[in-house]
Amino acid sequence: MPPSAEEYRAKASECAELAAKTNDLQSKRMLEQTAGQWAALAKGAEKYGAKRASRSPQPRISLTRGGSDRGA
């Protein structure tokens, strides 16, 4: 199972905190960009989770060759 939105938000927060503490401008920018990317992943995880929760269960299908469970 993919990480949760909360885990992604925690990473975003960690990067934002590091960016606030650093004095190096290049590092600060990179950390801020990384925080933004983690936040975008959190939004995606929320959407994915909402879609999964609203879908009805799907039947499992077999992808074996020849209709048997024996190796080909």
Secondary structure, DSSP 8 states (H G I E B T S, - for coil): ----HHHHHHHHHHHHHHHHH---HHHHHHHHHHHHHHHHHHHHHHHHHHHHHHS---------GGGSSS--
